[in-house]
Structure formats: structure tokens, C-alpha cells
């Protein structure tokens, strides 16, 4: 019912992702958190839970690269760049991380 009323509501996807995460369904959880982030990259909860749902460093890197693309695609009104930087620490070398952030800012200076 909630989905029918507001199919683009970030909370619908984060709620389902959280339930799947608790159930150990990591791939399904990540897909819901990705859907939430596609709707708003400013959802710190979705960003944090997406990375929490990663079982390997490779999955973490893959999801962080997805987030970078969303940072480039969407207008940012919150602290998503800071959230990304916090979550990406340790997944990439510092210079690579700086390059990703610089590129996102260059593509989307707003």
C-alpha cells in the first residue's frame, strides 16, 4: 500500500533494505539501498546501510563506485560527499579517493 501511494519514497526502500539486512539477505538489501540512493543520494542512512550490507571489500568498492556515479548525477543538498568520504576510507587509496571526489565536484559543481 505505501509503495502504491509513494513509489519514490526513500523510506520505503530503506525500510525493506533494513529488513533484508537483518534477515541476512545482503544482495537484496543492497538492491533496496541502491534504489533509495537513486532517489536521494543525500540519504545518509541508505549510504551507510548499503556499505554495511557488503560482505567483501570488492562489494564495498563496487557499491562506493555506484555512489560516486549518483553523486555526479544528482543535485546534492546534504552531506553526501562527507558521508561518502567517511564510508570510503580504507576501501581506496587516499589519492584515488581524492580523485573521485574531485571528479564528482567537477561533473556536478552545484
Secondary structure, DSSP 8 states (H G I E B T S, - for coil): -HHHH-TT-HHHHHHHHHHHHHTT-HHHHHHHHHHHHHH-TT-HHHHHHHHHT--SHHHHHHHHHHHHHHHHHS---SSHHHHHHHHHBTTB-HHHHHHHHHHHHHH---
